[in-house]
Amino acid sequence: MSRVFRIRRFAWCLLQEGERTYRTPDGRRVTKNTPGVVRVALGPSEHYYGKVPRSDGKPRRVRLCTDKTASKQMLAKLLTDARLRAVGLADPFEASHKRPLREHVADYGRHLLAKGDTDKAIEILNQSVQMYPEYTDEHNAYEPLAEAYLKKGDKKAAIETLKKYTGYSDTAFKGNIKLAGLLLEAGDTAEARRAFEGALYIRPMDMEEHQKYGELLLSQKQYAPAVREFEALIALDTPDKAGTYTKLAESDFGRGDRQSAKANVMKALEIAPSYEPALELLLKVR
């Protein structure tokens, strides 16, 4: 149980003439329910994991960190603490006693939200935000407060809460992504762009968000920054190369660079010769 390990990652794809493609011929993303789909390995996870016994003795998997040596040290500490608790030599509530009051308040708000007492949760979480506006770490009150507002159907309040949260925090990746999605639903694409940029500043290697942001820029006819996002995906070795080269070619074409558009659409067709979006685009750029 003291071994650290990485998790194998998988993706769903189609095989066309021996090549993998992660989009259907009509341009939709392949899912596990797509006819003819196969599952392929993408390689190991970035983070290491370990197994730690629960109170009932059964092992549970915990995420550690990206450095193997540090992960081993973290796991050793977790295992030692678990053994001491099992024989009664450690106070199971010690960690809770050491936590600051602001975290307990936010956790109580989460508890109320989980129980379905949304109004009370909003009241408690709002108090926590007002008392500790700059606290944006893991047990912050902003995220459950935004969730509570969404349960009440108040998207405007949820957006304002997440704006405050991301304004204070320089690590709120999920908060920026959630905010971007809500802003897109509200039709505020300019603010959604800022939220995506905030998320990618925090995690510049996140392929999924580069993809979403690139498609948003392309839909807005912001071709030059869209090129940047799709080029980043290529540099990050995206598994959906045919789709990405097609989007890159579309962005090139939009900004008037017909030569680059043709070169990139040909790259897409080299990977997936029957990819319909690339074939349709080729007719435009020739």
C-alpha positions in Angstrom: 0.0 0.0 0.0 3.0 2.3 0.3 3.6 2.4 -3.4 2.9 5.6 -5.4 1.6 5.2 -9.0 0.2 7.0 -11.9 -3.2 6.3 -13.4 -3.5 5.2 -17.0 -5.6 7.7 -19.0 -7.9 6.7 -21.9 -9.9 8.3 -24.6 -12.6 7.3 -27.1 -11.8 7.5 -30.9 -12.7 6.2 -34.3 -10.2 4.5 -36.6 -10.2 5.7 -40.2 -7.8 4.0 -42.6 -5.6 3.0 -39.6 -5.5 6.5 -38.2 -7.2 7.8 -35.0 -9.7 10.5 -35.1 -11.5 12.1 -32.2 -14.4 13.6 -34.2 -17.1 12.0 -36.2 -17.4 12.7 -40.0 -19.9 15.4 -39.3 -17.5 17.2 -36.8 -18.9 16.1 -33.5 -16.7 14.9 -30.7 -16.4 11.1 -30.3 -18.0 9.7 -27.1 -18.2 6.1 -25.8 -21.7 5.9 -27.3 -20.5 6.7 -30.8 -21.0 3.7 -33.2 -17.7 1.9 -34.0 -15.8 3.7 -31.1 -12.7 2.2 -29.6 -10.9 3.0 -26.4 -7.2 4.0 -26.7 -4.6 4.7 -24.1 -3.3 8.3 -23.8 -0.5 7.6 -21.3 -0.1 8.1 -17.5 -1.6 10.8 -15.4 0.4 13.9 -14.5 -0.2 13.4 -10.7 0.9 10.4 -8.6 -1.6 8.5 -6.5 -1.4 6.3 -3.4 -3.7 4.1 -1.3 -4.5 4.9 2.3 -6.7 2.8 4.7 -10.0 4.3 5.7 -11.4 4.0 9.2 -13.0 0.6 8.2 -9.6 -0.6 7.0 -10.5 -0.6 3.3 -8.1 1.3 1.0 -9.0 4.5 -0.7 -7.1 6.1 -3.5 -5.7 9.6 -2.8 -4.2 12.1 -5.3 -0.7 13.2 -4.3 1.5 15.5 -6.5 3.4 15.6 -9.7 6.8 14.9 -8.1 7.5 11.3 -7.3 9.8 11.9 -4.3 7.4 14.4 -2.8 4.5 12.0 -3.5 6.3 9.2 -1.6 6.9 11.6 1.4 3.2 12.6 1.4 2.0 9.0 1.2 4.3 8.0 4.1 2.9 10.7 6.3 -0.7 9.8 5.4 0.0 6.1 6.2 1.7 6.9 9.5 -1.3 9.1 10.5 -3.7 6.3 9.6 -1.8 3.7 11.6 -1.7 6.0 14.7 -5.5 6.6 14.4 -6.2 2.9 14.0 -4.5 2.1 17.4 -5.9 5.2 19.2 -2.6 7.0 19.5 -3.8 10.0 17.4 -6.7 12.3 17.8 -9.0 11.8 14.8 -10.2 15.4 15.3 -6.8 17.0 15.6 -6.7 18.2 12.0 -10.2 19.7 12.5 -9.2 21.5 15.6 -6.3 23.1 13.8 -8.4 24.4 10.9 -9.4 28.1 11.0 -12.9 29.2 11.8 -13.5 30.5 8.3 -13.1 26.9 6.9 -15.6 25.5 9.4 -18.1 28.2 8.5 -17.8 27.5 4.8 -18.1 23.7 5.4 -21.2 24.3 7.4 -22.7 26.2 4.4 -21.8 23.3 2.2 -23.5 20.9 4.6 -26.7 22.9 4.5 -26.5 23.1 0.7 -26.1 19.3 0.5 -29.1 18.8 2.9 -31.3 21.0 0.6 -31.5 24.0 2.9 -30.4 26.4 0.2 -31.7 29.6 1.7 -29.9 29.0 5.0 -26.8 28.0 3.1 -26.8 31.3 1.2 -27.2 33.2 4.4 -24.2 31.4 6.1 -22.0 31.5 3.0 -22.7 35.2 2.4 -21.7 35.9 6.0 -18.4 34.0 5.5 -17.7 35.9 2.3 -18.3 39.2 4.0 -16.1 38.3 7.0 -13.3 36.8 4.9 -13.5 38.3 1.4 -9.9 37.5 0.5 -9.9 33.9 1.6 -10.0 31.9 -1.7 -8.2 28.6 -0.7 -9.7 25.2 -1.0 -12.4 25.6 1.7 -13.5 29.1 0.5 -17.2 30.1 0.7 -17.4 31.6 -2.8 -17.8 28.4 -4.8 -20.6 26.8 -2.7 -22.3 30.2 -2.6 -22.3 30.4 -6.4 -23.6 26.8 -6.5 -26.4 27.7 -4.0 -27.4 30.7 -6.2 -27.6 28.4 -9.2 -29.8 26.0 -7.3 -32.1 29.0 -6.7 -32.0 29.9 -10.4 -30.2 33.2 -9.7 -27.5 33.1 -12.4 -26.8 36.8 -12.1 -25.9 36.4 -8.4 -23.8 33.3 -9.2 -21.9 35.3 -11.8 -21.2 38.2 -9.5 -20.0 35.8 -6.8 -17.6 34.0 -9.1 -16.3 37.4 -10.4 -15.4 38.4 -6.9 -13.8 35.0 -6.3 -11.7 35.0 -9.4 -10.8 38.7 -8.8 -9.3 37.8 -5.4 -7.8 34.4 -6.4 -4.8 33.7 -8.7 -5.4 30.0 -8.6 -9.2 29.7 -9.2 -9.0 27.6 -12.3 -12.4 25.9 -11.8 -13.9 29.2 -10.8 -12.8 30.8 -14.0 -14.1 27.9 -16.1 -17.5 27.9 -14.3 -17.7 31.7 -14.7 -16.9 31.5 -18.4 -19.6 28.9 -19.0 -22.2 31.1 -17.2 -21.2 34.2 -19.0 -21.5 32.4 -22.4 -25.0 31.3 -21.4 -25.8 34.9 -20.5 -24.5 36.1 -23.9 -21.6 38.0 -22.4 -18.8 36.7 -24.7 -16.4 39.5 -23.9 -16.4 38.7 -20.2 -16.3 35.0 -21.0 -13.1 35.5 -22.9 -11.6 37.2 -19.9 -12.6 34.3 -17.7 -11.1 31.7 -20.2 -7.9 33.8 -20.3 -7.7 33.8 -16.5 -8.1 30.0 -16.4 -5.4 29.4 -19.1 -3.1 31.8 -17.3 -3.4 29.4 -14.3 -3.1 26.2 -16.3 -1.6 27.0 -19.7 -1.2 23.3 -20.5 -5.0 22.5 -20.2 -5.9 21.2 -23.7 -9.7 21.0 -23.1 -9.9 24.7 -22.2 -7.6 25.8 -25.1 -10.1 23.9 -27.3 -13.2 25.6 -25.8 -11.6 29.1 -25.9 -10.4 28.6 -29.5 -13.9 27.6 -30.6 -15.3 30.6 -28.8 -12.9 33.0 -30.5 -13.6 31.4 -33.9 -17.3 31.8 -33.4 -16.7 35.5 -32.7 -14.6 35.8 -35.8 -11.6 36.7 -33.6 -9.4 34.8 -36.0 -5.9 35.9 -34.9 -6.3 34.9 -31.2 -8.1 31.7 -32.4 -5.0 30.8 -34.4 -3.0 31.1 -31.3 -5.2 28.8 -29.3 -5.3 26.1 -32.0 -1.5 26.3 -32.5 -1.2 25.8 -28.7 -3.2 22.7 -29.0 -1.0 21.3 -31.7 2.1 22.2 -29.6 0.5 20.4 -26.7 0.1 17.2 -28.9 -3.7 17.2 -28.8 -5.1 13.7 -29.6 -7.6 15.3 -31.9 -5.1 16.5 -34.5 -7.5 16.3 -37.5 -10.1 18.4 -35.8 -7.6 20.9 -34.5 -5.8 21.4 -37.8 -9.2 22.0 -39.4 -10.1 24.6 -36.9 -6.7 26.2 -37.3 -7.2 26.2 -41.1 -10.6 27.8 -40.6 -9.0 30.5 -38.4 -6.2 31.1 -41.0 -8.8 31.4 -43.7 -10.9 33.9 -41.7 -7.9 36.2 -41.2 -7.1 36.1 -44.9 -4.1 33.7 -44.8 -5.3 31.3 -47.6 -1.8 29.7 -47.9 -1.6 28.6 -44.3 -5.3 27.6 -44.3 -4.6 25.2 -47.3 -1.5 23.8 -45.6 -3.3 23.1 -42.4 -6.4 21.6 -44.0 -4.1 19.2 -45.9 -2.5 18.2 -42.7 -5.9 17.4 -41.3 -6.7 15.3 -44.4 -3.4 13.4 -44.2 -4.5 12.3 -40.7 -8.2 11.6 -41.6 -8.7 11.6 -45.3 -12.5 11.3 -45.1 -13.0 14.0 -42.4 -16.0 15.9 -43.8 -15.3 19.4 -42.2 -11.8 19.4 -43.6 -13.1 18.3 -47.1 -15.7 21.0 -47.1 -13.1 23.6 -46.0 -10.7 22.5 -48.7 -13.2 23.4 -51.4 -13.2 27.0 -50.0 -9.5 27.5 -49.7 -8.3 26.0 -53.0 
